[in-house]
Amino acid sequence: MNGSTTIQLDKSVVKSLKKIREYPRQTYNELITRMIELFINVKERNQYDEFLHKIQQQKMKELWDNKEDEEWEDA
């Protein structure tokens, strides 16, 4: 490995990393790199979901905030 460094991890973190390995000889570097990729993908998907939610808010307001629905509330 070029440009490697040492980081300190709690023993509980190392134990958790060992449990989530995809295969027994997977290095922590490979595992952490994979976790970073997954985190970035989830974060991007979440931003997309938030974007869609904001777009849909106005339409949902139009659909739900109407007199017909208000009349049913009092029925």
PDB file of N, CA, C and O in Angstrom, chain B, residues numbered from 101:
ATOM      1  N   MET B 101       0.838  -1.184   0.000  1.00  0.00           N
ATOM      2  CA  MET B 101       0.000   0.000   0.000  1.00  0.00           C
ATOM      3  C   MET B 101       0.878   1.241   0.000  1.00  0.00           C
ATOM      4  O   MET B 101       1.765   1.387   0.841  1.00  0.00           O
ATOM      5  N   ASN B 102       0.632   2.106  -0.920  1.00  0.00           N
ATOM      6  CA  ASN B 102       1.335   3.384  -0.957  1.00  0.00           C
ATOM      7  C   ASN B 102       0.639   4.392  -0.080  1.00  0.00           C
ATOM      8  O   ASN B 102      -0.590   4.451  -0.054  1.00  0.00           O
ATOM      9  N   GLY B 103       1.402   5.180   0.637  1.00  0.00           N
ATOM     10  CA  GLY B 103       0.826   6.256   1.424  1.00  0.00           C
ATOM     11  C   GLY B 103      -0.133   5.784   2.496  1.00  0.00           C
ATOM     12  O   GLY B 103      -1.150   6.434   2.738  1.00  0.00           O
ATOM     13  N   SER B 104       0.160   4.686   3.135  1.00  0.00           N
ATOM     14  CA  SER B 104      -0.736   4.187   4.168  1.00  0.00           C
ATOM     15  C   SER B 104      -0.457   4.884   5.499  1.00  0.00           C
ATOM     16  O   SER B 104       0.611   5.456   5.715  1.00  0.00           O
ATOM     17  N   THR B 105      -1.440   4.817   6.368  1.00  0.00           N
ATOM     18  CA  THR B 105      -1.327   5.439   7.679  1.00  0.00           C
ATOM     19  C   THR B 105      -1.928   4.513   8.723  1.00  0.00           C
ATOM     20  O   THR B 105      -2.591   3.532   8.389  1.00  0.00           O
ATOM     21  N   THR B 106      -1.699   4.823   9.956  1.00  0.00           N
ATOM     22  CA  THR B 106      -2.247   4.048  11.055  1.00  0.00           C
ATOM     23  C   THR B 106      -3.329   4.870  11.735  1.00  0.00           C
ATOM     24  O   THR B 106      -3.138   6.054  12.013  1.00  0.00           O
ATOM     25  N   ILE B 107      -4.455   4.243  12.000  1.00  0.00           N
ATOM     26  CA  ILE B 107      -5.513   4.919  12.742  1.00  0.00           C
ATOM     27  C   ILE B 107      -5.846   4.095  13.978  1.00  0.00           C
ATOM     28  O   ILE B 107      -5.694   2.873  13.979  1.00  0.00           O
ATOM     29  N   GLN B 108      -6.289   4.754  15.004  1.00  0.00           N
ATOM     30  CA  GLN B 108      -6.669   4.059  16.233  1.00  0.00           C
ATOM     31  C   GLN B 108      -8.171   3.842  16.240  1.00  0.00           C
ATOM     32  O   GLN B 108      -8.952   4.763  16.003  1.00  0.00           O
ATOM     33  N   LEU B 109      -8.556   2.609  16.517  1.00  0.00           N
ATOM     34  CA  LEU B 109      -9.968   2.247  16.591  1.00  0.00           C
ATOM     35  C   LEU B 109     -10.224   1.541  17.910  1.00  0.00           C
ATOM     36  O   LEU B 109      -9.379   0.796  18.406  1.00  0.00           O
ATOM     37  N   ASP B 110     -11.393   1.783  18.467  1.00  0.00           N
ATOM     38  CA  ASP B 110     -11.793   1.037  19.650  1.00  0.00           C
ATOM     39  C   ASP B 110     -11.891  -0.435  19.283  1.00  0.00           C
ATOM     40  O   ASP B 110     -12.184  -0.784  18.139  1.00  0.00           O
ATOM     41  N   LYS B 111     -11.641  -1.297  20.267  1.00  0.00           N
ATOM     42  CA  LYS B 111     -11.727  -2.734  20.004  1.00  0.00           C
ATOM     43  C   LYS B 111     -13.135  -3.132  19.569  1.00  0.00           C
ATOM     44  O   LYS B 111     -13.300  -4.065  18.784  1.00  0.00           O
ATOM     45  N   SER B 112     -14.138  -2.438  20.069  1.00  0.00           N
ATOM     46  CA  SER B 112     -15.517  -2.750  19.675  1.00  0.00           C
ATOM     47  C   SER B 112     -15.747  -2.447  18.199  1.00  0.00           C
ATOM     48  O   SER B 112     -16.505  -3.149  17.528  1.00  0.00           O
ATOM     49  N   VAL B 113     -15.087  -1.394  17.688  1.00  0.00           N
ATOM     50  CA  VAL B 113     -15.212  -1.048  16.269  1.00  0.00           C
ATOM     51  C   VAL B 113     -14.539  -2.121  15.420  1.00  0.00           C
ATOM     52  O   VAL B 113     -15.085  -2.531  14.396  1.00  0.00           O
ATOM     53  N   VAL B 114     -13.375  -2.575  15.830  1.00  0.00           N
ATOM     54  CA  VAL B 114     -12.667  -3.633  15.102  1.00  0.00           C
ATOM     55  C   VAL B 114     -13.506  -4.906  15.095  1.00  0.00           C
ATOM     56  O   VAL B 114     -13.585  -5.600  14.082  1.00  0.00           O
ATOM     57  N   LYS B 115     -14.127  -5.204  16.226  1.00  0.00           N
ATOM     58  CA  LYS B 115     -14.978  -6.393  16.323  1.00  0.00           C
ATOM     59  C   LYS B 115     -16.161  -6.273  15.355  1.00  0.00           C
ATOM     60  O   LYS B 115     -16.515  -7.241  14.681  1.00  0.00           O
ATOM     61  N   SER B 116     -16.761  -5.099  15.289  1.00  0.00           N
ATOM     62  CA  SER B 116     -17.876  -4.870  14.366  1.00  0.00           C
ATOM     63  C   SER B 116     -17.419  -4.975  12.917  1.00  0.00           C
ATOM     64  O   SER B 116     -18.122  -5.550  12.086  1.00  0.00           O
ATOM     65  N   LEU B 117     -16.252  -4.428  12.610  1.00  0.00           N
ATOM     66  CA  LEU B 117     -15.720  -4.526  11.249  1.00  0.00           C
ATOM     67  C   LEU B 117     -15.506  -5.979  10.850  1.00  0.00           C
ATOM     68  O   LEU B 117     -15.787  -6.363   9.715  1.00  0.00           O
ATOM     69  N   LYS B 118     -15.012  -6.782  11.775  1.00  0.00           N
ATOM     70  CA  LYS B 118     -14.799  -8.201  11.480  1.00  0.00           C
ATOM     71  C   LYS B 118     -16.119  -8.903  11.169  1.00  0.00           C
ATOM     72  O   LYS B 118     -16.168  -9.795  10.322  1.00  0.00           O
ATOM     73  N   LYS B 119     -17.188  -8.498  11.855  1.00  0.00           N
ATOM     74  CA  LYS B 119     -18.491  -9.135  11.653  1.00  0.00           C
ATOM     75  C   LYS B 119     -19.088  -8.818  10.291  1.00  0.00           C
ATOM     76  O   LYS B 119     -19.814  -9.641   9.732  1.00  0.00           O
ATOM     77  N   ILE B 120     -18.797  -7.640   9.745  1.00  0.00           N
ATOM     78  CA  ILE B 120     -19.464  -7.230   8.502  1.00  0.00           C
ATOM     79  C   ILE B 120     -18.625  -7.459   7.254  1.00  0.00           C
ATOM     80  O   ILE B 120     -18.999  -7.022   6.165  1.00  0.00           O
ATOM     81  N   ARG B 121     -17.515  -8.127   7.398  1.00  0.00           N
ATOM     82  CA  ARG B 121     -16.696  -8.438   6.221  1.00  0.00           C
ATOM     83  C   ARG B 121     -17.517  -9.227   5.215  1.00  0.00           C
ATOM     84  O   ARG B 121     -18.369 -10.038   5.579  1.00  0.00           O
ATOM     85  N   GLU B 122     -17.243  -8.971   3.935  1.00  0.00           N
ATOM     86  CA  GLU B 122     -17.932  -9.709   2.874  1.00  0.00           C
ATOM     87  C   GLU B 122     -17.284 -11.064   2.641  1.00  0.00           C
ATOM     88  O   GLU B 122     -17.938 -11.992   2.164  1.00  0.00           O
ATOM     89  N   TYR B 123     -16.014 -11.185   2.970  1.00  0.00           N
ATOM     90  CA  TYR B 123     -15.305 -12.449   2.893  1.00  0.00           C
ATOM     91  C   TYR B 123     -14.191 -12.421   3.953  1.00  0.00           C
ATOM     92  O   TYR B 123     -13.723 -11.345   4.327  1.00  0.00           O
ATOM     93  N   PRO B 124     -13.772 -13.584   4.431  1.00  0.00           N
ATOM     94  CA  PRO B 124     -12.869 -13.655   5.593  1.00  0.00           C
ATOM     95  C   PRO B 124     -11.553 -12.884   5.465  1.00  0.00           C
ATOM     96  O   PRO B 124     -11.077 -12.337   6.460  1.00  0.00           O
ATOM     97  N   ARG B 125     -10.963 -12.823   4.301  1.00  0.00           N
ATOM     98  CA  ARG B 125      -9.652 -12.184   4.164  1.00  0.00           C
ATOM     99  C   ARG B 125      -9.746 -10.740   3.650  1.00  0.00           C
ATOM    100  O   ARG B 125      -8.747 -10.156   3.231  1.00  0.00           O
ATOM    101  N   GLN B 126     -10.948 -10.180   3.690  1.00  0.00           N
ATOM    102  CA  GLN B 126     -11.135  -8.798   3.263  1.00  0.00           C
ATOM    103  C   GLN B 126     -10.390  -7.869   4.231  1.00  0.00           C
ATOM    104  O   GLN B 126     -10.523  -7.982   5.450  1.00  0.00           O
ATOM    105  N   THR B 127      -9.612  -6.961   3.663  1.00  0.00           N
ATOM    106  CA  THR B 127      -8.850  -6.036   4.511  1.00  0.00           C
ATOM    107  C   THR B 127      -9.765  -4.940   5.034  1.00  0.00           C
ATOM    108  O   THR B 127     -10.827  -4.672   4.473  1.00  0.00           O
ATOM    109  N   TYR B 128      -9.330  -4.314   6.118  1.00  0.00           N
ATOM    110  CA  TYR B 128     -10.108  -3.197   6.658  1.00  0.00           C
ATOM    111  C   TYR B 128     -10.140  -2.058   5.650  1.00  0.00           C
ATOM    112  O   TYR B 128     -11.138  -1.343   5.553  1.00  0.00           O
ATOM    113  N   ASN B 129      -9.070  -1.884   4.909  1.00  0.00           N
ATOM    114  CA  ASN B 129      -9.035  -0.837   3.883  1.00  0.00           C
ATOM    115  C   ASN B 129     -10.118  -1.078   2.829  1.00  0.00           C
ATOM    116  O   ASN B 129     -10.844  -0.157   2.458  1.00  0.00           O
ATOM    117  N   GLU B 130     -10.222  -2.315   2.353  1.00  0.00           N
ATOM    118  CA  GLU B 130     -11.261  -2.654   1.376  1.00  0.00           C
ATOM    119  C   GLU B 130     -12.653  -2.465   1.973  1.00  0.00           C
ATOM    120  O   GLU B 130     -13.555  -1.943   1.317  1.00  0.00           O
ATOM    121  N   LEU B 131     -12.816  -2.886   3.205  1.00  0.00           N
ATOM    122  CA  LEU B 131     -14.106  -2.797   3.862  1.00  0.00           C
ATOM    123  C   LEU B 131     -14.522  -1.343   4.065  1.00  0.00           C
ATOM    124  O   LEU B 131     -15.665  -0.983   3.785  1.00  0.00           O
ATOM    125  N   ILE B 132     -13.623  -0.521   4.541  1.00  0.00           N
ATOM    126  CA  ILE B 132     -13.941   0.888   4.775  1.00  0.00           C
ATOM    127  C   ILE B 132     -14.193   1.602   3.449  1.00  0.00           C
ATOM    128  O   ILE B 132     -15.086   2.445   3.367  1.00  0.00           O
ATOM    129  N   THR B 133     -13.430   1.285   2.422  1.00  0.00           N
ATOM    130  CA  THR B 133     -13.661   1.867   1.103  1.00  0.00           C
ATOM    131  C   THR B 133     -15.055   1.518   0.606  1.00  0.00           C
ATOM    132  O   THR B 133     -15.753   2.377   0.067  1.00  0.00           O
ATOM    133  N   ARG B 134     -15.467   0.268   0.781  1.00  0.00           N
ATOM    134  CA  ARG B 134     -16.808  -0.173   0.373  1.00  0.00           C
ATOM    135  C   ARG B 134     -17.879   0.560   1.183  1.00  0.00           C
ATOM    136  O   ARG B 134     -18.904   0.965   0.636  1.00  0.00           O
ATOM    137  N   MET B 135     -17.644   0.728   2.469  1.00  0.00           N
ATOM    138  CA  MET B 135     -18.602   1.431   3.324  1.00  0.00           C
ATOM    139  C   MET B 135     -18.747   2.892   2.879  1.00  0.00           C
ATOM    140  O   MET B 135     -19.851   3.438   2.883  1.00  0.00           O
ATOM    141  N   ILE B 136     -17.647   3.512   2.500  1.00  0.00           N
ATOM    142  CA  ILE B 136     -17.683   4.899   2.014  1.00  0.00           C
ATOM    143  C   ILE B 136     -18.513   4.981   0.745  1.00  0.00           C
ATOM    144  O   ILE B 136     -19.343   5.879   0.605  1.00  0.00           O
ATOM    145  N   GLU B 137     -18.297   4.046  -0.187  1.00  0.00           N
ATOM    146  CA  GLU B 137     -19.068   4.033  -1.431  1.00  0.00           C
ATOM    147  C   GLU B 137     -20.560   3.897  -1.148  1.00  0.00           C
ATOM    148  O   GLU B 137     -21.379   4.599  -1.740  1.00  0.00           O
ATOM    149  N   LEU B 138     -20.905   2.991  -0.240  1.00  0.00           N
ATOM    150  CA  LEU B 138     -22.312   2.794   0.110  1.00  0.00           C
ATOM    151  C   LEU B 138     -22.896   4.044   0.758  1.00  0.00           C
ATOM    152  O   LEU B 138     -24.028   4.426   0.462  1.00  0.00           O
ATOM    153  N   PHE B 139     -22.142   4.672   1.628  1.00  0.00           N
ATOM    154  CA  PHE B 139     -22.601   5.883   2.299  1.00  0.00           C
ATOM    155  C   PHE B 139     -22.869   6.993   1.286  1.00  0.00           C
ATOM    156  O   PHE B 139     -23.884   7.684   1.372  1.00  0.00           O
ATOM    157  N   ILE B 140     -21.969   7.161   0.337  1.00  0.00           N
ATOM    158  CA  ILE B 140     -22.137   8.200  -0.684  1.00  0.00           C
ATOM    159  C   ILE B 140     -23.377   7.917  -1.524  1.00  0.00           C
ATOM    160  O   ILE B 140     -24.138   8.836  -1.829  1.00  0.00           O
ATOM    161  N   ASN B 141     -23.589   6.658  -1.901  1.00  0.00           N
ATOM    162  CA  ASN B 141     -24.774   6.295  -2.685  1.00  0.00           C
ATOM    163  C   ASN B 141     -26.062   6.567  -1.920  1.00  0.00           C
ATOM    164  O   ASN B 141     -27.021   7.089  -2.489  1.00  0.00           O
ATOM    165  N   VAL B 142     -26.092   6.222  -0.650  1.00  0.00           N
ATOM    166  CA  VAL B 142     -27.279   6.457   0.168  1.00  0.00           C
ATOM    167  C   VAL B 142     -27.524   7.951   0.322  1.00  0.00           C
ATOM    168  O   VAL B 142     -28.663   8.413   0.251  1.00  0.00           O
ATOM    169  N   LYS B 143     -26.465   8.689   0.531  1.00  0.00           N
ATOM    170  CA  LYS B 143     -26.585  10.138   0.695  1.00  0.00           C
ATOM    171  C   LYS B 143     -27.125  10.788  -0.581  1.00  0.00           C
ATOM    172  O   LYS B 143     -27.990  11.661  -0.511  1.00  0.00           O
ATOM    173  N   GLU B 144     -26.625  10.369  -1.736  1.00  0.00           N
ATOM    174  CA  GLU B 144     -27.106  10.903  -3.010  1.00  0.00           C
ATOM    175  C   GLU B 144     -28.563  10.539  -3.235  1.00  0.00           C
ATOM    176  O   GLU B 144     -29.345  11.366  -3.703  1.00  0.00           O
ATOM    177  N   ARG B 145     -28.936   9.309  -2.907  1.00  0.00           N
ATOM    178  CA  ARG B 145     -30.320   8.872  -3.081  1.00  0.00           C
ATOM    179  C   ARG B 145     -31.232   9.658  -2.145  1.00  0.00           C
ATOM    180  O   ARG B 145     -32.343  10.029  -2.523  1.00  0.00           O
ATOM    181  N   ASN B 146     -30.764   9.911  -0.930  1.00  0.00           N
ATOM    182  CA  ASN B 146     -31.553  10.674   0.028  1.00  0.00           C
ATOM    183  C   ASN B 146     -31.762  12.105  -0.478  1.00  0.00           C
ATOM    184  O   ASN B 146     -32.850  12.660  -0.333  1.00  0.00           O
ATOM    185  N   GLN B 147     -30.733  12.696  -1.067  1.00  0.00           N
ATOM    186  CA  GLN B 147     -30.880  14.042  -1.616  1.00  0.00           C
ATOM    187  C   GLN B 147     -31.902  14.043  -2.750  1.00  0.00           C
ATOM    188  O   GLN B 147     -32.678  14.989  -2.883  1.00  0.00           O
ATOM    189  N   TYR B 148     -31.906  13.005  -3.556  1.00  0.00           N
ATOM    190  CA  TYR B 148     -32.876  12.880  -4.636  1.00  0.00           C
ATOM    191  C   TYR B 148     -34.285  12.758  -4.064  1.00  0.00           C
ATOM    192  O   TYR B 148     -35.217  13.393  -4.557  1.00  0.00           O
ATOM    193  N   ASP B 149     -34.439  11.939  -3.019  1.00  0.00           N
ATOM    194  CA  ASP B 149     -35.741  11.782  -2.382  1.00  0.00           C
ATOM    195  C   ASP B 149     -36.228  13.100  -1.794  1.00  0.00           C
ATOM    196  O   ASP B 149     -37.410  13.428  -1.904  1.00  0.00           O
ATOM    197  N   GLU B 150     -35.335  13.853  -1.173  1.00  0.00           N
ATOM    198  CA  GLU B 150     -35.710  15.155  -0.624  1.00  0.00           C
ATOM    199  C   GLU B 150     -36.133  16.110  -1.737  1.00  0.00           C
ATOM    200  O   GLU B 150     -37.085  16.874  -1.576  1.00  0.00           O
ATOM    201  N   PHE B 151     -35.432  16.065  -2.855  1.00  0.00           N
ATOM    202  CA  PHE B 151     -35.772  16.896  -4.010  1.00  0.00           C
ATOM    203  C   PHE B 151     -37.177  16.566  -4.505  1.00  0.00           C
ATOM    204  O   PHE B 151     -37.980  17.469  -4.741  1.00  0.00           O
ATOM    205  N   LEU B 152     -37.476  15.283  -4.662  1.00  0.00           N
ATOM    206  CA  LEU B 152     -38.806  14.874  -5.111  1.00  0.00           C
ATOM    207  C   LEU B 152     -39.880  15.291  -4.110  1.00  0.00           C
ATOM    208  O   LEU B 152     -40.962  15.732  -4.496  1.00  0.00           O
ATOM    209  N   HIS B 153     -39.574  15.150  -2.846  1.00  0.00           N
ATOM    210  CA  HIS B 153     -40.530  15.527  -1.810  1.00  0.00           C
ATOM    211  C   HIS B 153     -40.873  17.011  -1.897  1.00  0.00           C
ATOM    212  O   HIS B 153     -42.041  17.385  -1.788  1.00  0.00           O
ATOM    213  N   LYS B 154     -39.875  17.850  -2.090  1.00  0.00           N
ATOM    214  CA  LYS B 154     -40.116  19.286  -2.192  1.00  0.00           C
ATOM    215  C   LYS B 154     -40.960  19.623  -3.411  1.00  0.00           C
ATOM    216  O   LYS B 154     -41.836  20.486  -3.348  1.00  0.00           O
ATOM    217  N   ILE B 155     -40.698  18.944  -4.514  1.00  0.00           N
ATOM    218  CA  ILE B 155     -41.473  19.177  -5.736  1.00  0.00           C
ATOM    219  C   ILE B 155     -42.925  18.757  -5.520  1.00  0.00           C
ATOM    220  O   ILE B 155     -43.844  19.439  -5.974  1.00  0.00           O
ATOM    221  N   GLN B 156     -43.128  17.656  -4.839  1.00  0.00           N
ATOM    222  CA  GLN B 156     -44.469  17.116  -4.659  1.00  0.00           C
ATOM    223  C   GLN B 156     -45.284  17.876  -3.618  1.00  0.00           C
ATOM    224  O   GLN B 156     -46.512  17.787  -3.619  1.00  0.00           O
ATOM    225  N   GLN B 157     -44.632  18.616  -2.738  1.00  0.00           N
ATOM    226  CA  GLN B 157     -45.352  19.312  -1.679  1.00  0.00           C
ATOM    227  C   GLN B 157     -46.445  20.235  -2.222  1.00  0.00           C
ATOM    228  O   GLN B 157     -47.565  20.224  -1.710  1.00  0.00           O
ATOM    229  N   GLN B 158     -46.145  21.016  -3.229  1.00  0.00           N
ATOM    230  CA  GLN B 158     -47.130  21.952  -3.776  1.00  0.00           C
ATOM    231  C   GLN B 158     -48.336  21.206  -4.353  1.00  0.00           C
ATOM    232  O   GLN B 158     -49.482  21.588  -4.113  1.00  0.00           O
ATOM    233  N   LYS B 159     -48.073  20.150  -5.108  1.00  0.00           N
ATOM    234  CA  LYS B 159     -49.175  19.385  -5.701  1.00  0.00           C
ATOM    235  C   LYS B 159     -50.018  18.725  -4.618  1.00  0.00           C
ATOM    236  O   LYS B 159     -51.245  18.700  -4.718  1.00  0.00           O
ATOM    237  N   MET B 160     -49.381  18.196  -3.596  1.00  0.00           N
ATOM    238  CA  MET B 160     -50.120  17.574  -2.507  1.00  0.00           C
ATOM    239  C   MET B 160     -50.965  18.603  -1.774  1.00  0.00           C
ATOM    240  O   MET B 160     -52.081  18.301  -1.349  1.00  0.00           O
ATOM    241  N   LYS B 161     -50.451  19.800  -1.624  1.00  0.00           N
ATOM    242  CA  LYS B 161     -51.227  20.866  -0.986  1.00  0.00           C
ATOM    243  C   LYS B 161     -52.472  21.165  -1.816  1.00  0.00           C
ATOM    244  O   LYS B 161     -53.559  21.349  -1.269  1.00  0.00           O
ATOM    245  N   GLU B 162     -52.310  21.214  -3.137  1.00  0.00           N
ATOM    246  CA  GLU B 162     -53.457  21.457  -4.011  1.00  0.00           C
ATOM    247  C   GLU B 162     -54.501  20.340  -3.867  1.00  0.00           C
ATOM    248  O   GLU B 162     -55.702  20.605  -3.846  1.00  0.00           O
ATOM    249  N   LEU B 163     -54.036  19.107  -3.769  1.00  0.00           N
ATOM    250  CA  LEU B 163     -54.947  17.973  -3.692  1.00  0.00           C
ATOM    251  C   LEU B 163     -55.663  17.893  -2.343  1.00  0.00           C
ATOM    252  O   LEU B 163     -56.843  17.547  -2.285  1.00  0.00           O
ATOM    253  N   TRP B 164     -54.969  18.205  -1.285  1.00  0.00           N
ATOM    254  CA  TRP B 164     -55.528  18.012   0.048  1.00  0.00           C
ATOM    255  C   TRP B 164     -56.210  19.255   0.621  1.00  0.00           C
ATOM    256  O   TRP B 164     -57.134  19.135   1.426  1.00  0.00           O
ATOM    257  N   ASP B 165     -55.774  20.421   0.223  1.00  0.00           N
ATOM    258  CA  ASP B 165     -56.367  21.648   0.753  1.00  0.00           C
ATOM    259  C   ASP B 165     -57.475  22.131  -0.182  1.00  0.00           C
ATOM    260  O   ASP B 165     -57.285  23.060  -0.967  1.00  0.00           O
ATOM    261  N   ASN B 166     -58.631  21.483  -0.080  1.00  0.00           N
ATOM    262  CA  ASN B 166     -59.766  21.902  -0.905  1.00  0.00           C
ATOM    263  C   ASN B 166     -61.049  21.810  -0.082  1.00  0.00           C
ATOM    264  O   ASN B 166     -61.089  21.130   0.943  1.00  0.00           O
ATOM    265  N   LYS B 167     -62.074  22.483  -0.526  1.00  0.00           N
ATOM    266  CA  LYS B 167     -63.330  22.566   0.221  1.00  0.00           C
ATOM    267  C   LYS B 167     -64.030  21.215   0.326  1.00  0.00           C
ATOM    268  O   LYS B 167     -64.679  20.938   1.335  1.00  0.00           O
ATOM    269  N   GLU B 168     -63.912  20.377  -0.686  1.00  0.00           N
ATOM    270  CA  GLU B 168     -64.569  19.079  -0.660  1.00  0.00           C
ATOM    271  C   GLU B 168     -64.073  18.240   0.524  1.00  0.00           C
ATOM    272  O   GLU B 168     -64.867  17.602   1.215  1.00  0.00           O
ATOM    273  N   ASP B 169     -62.763  18.248   0.748  1.00  0.00           N
ATOM    274  CA  ASP B 169     -62.215  17.503   1.872  1.00  0.00           C
ATOM    275  C   ASP B 169     -62.637  18.127   3.191  1.00  0.00           C
ATOM    276  O   ASP B 169     -62.910  17.407   4.152  1.00  0.00           O
ATOM    277  N   GLU B 170     -62.695  19.438   3.257  1.00  0.00           N
ATOM    278  CA  GLU B 170     -63.100  20.110   4.485  1.00  0.00           C
ATOM    279  C   GLU B 170     -64.546  19.773   4.832  1.00  0.00           C
ATOM    280  O   GLU B 170     -64.879  19.633   6.009  1.00  0.00           O
ATOM    281  N   GLU B 171     -65.411  19.642   3.825  1.00  0.00           N
ATOM    282  CA  GLU B 171     -66.796  19.288   4.063  1.00  0.00           C
ATOM    283  C   GLU B 171     -66.918  17.898   4.681  1.00  0.00           C
ATOM    284  O   GLU B 171     -67.759  17.670   5.551  1.00  0.00           O
ATOM    285  N   TRP B 172     -66.081  16.978   4.231  1.00  0.00           N
ATOM    286  CA  TRP B 172     -66.107  15.615   4.772  1.00  0.00           C
ATOM    287  C   TRP B 172     -65.646  15.582   6.231  1.00  0.00           C
ATOM    288  O   TRP B 172     -66.104  14.734   6.998  1.00  0.00           O
ATOM    289  N   GLU B 173     -64.762  16.478   6.622  1.00  0.00           N
ATOM    290  CA  GLU B 173     -64.294  16.517   8.001  1.00  0.00           C
ATOM    291  C   GLU B 173     -65.435  16.834   8.953  1.00  0.00           C
ATOM    292  O   GLU B 173     -65.448  16.350  10.085  1.00  0.00           O
ATOM    293  N   ASP B 174     -66.385  17.633   8.515  1.00  0.00           N
ATOM    294  CA  ASP B 174     -67.500  18.033   9.370  1.00  0.00           C
ATOM    295  C   ASP B 174     -68.682  17.081   9.287  1.00  0.00           C
ATOM    296  O   ASP B 174     -69.648  17.247  10.033  1.00  0.00           O
ATOM    297  N   ALA B 175     -68.638  16.093   8.410  1.00  0.00           N
ATOM    298  CA  ALA B 175     -69.775  15.195   8.211  1.00  0.00           C
ATOM    299  C   ALA B 175     -69.938  14.235   9.372  1.00  0.00           C
ATOM    300  O   ALA B 175     -70.849  13.408   9.366  1.00  0.00           O
TER     301      ALA B 175
END
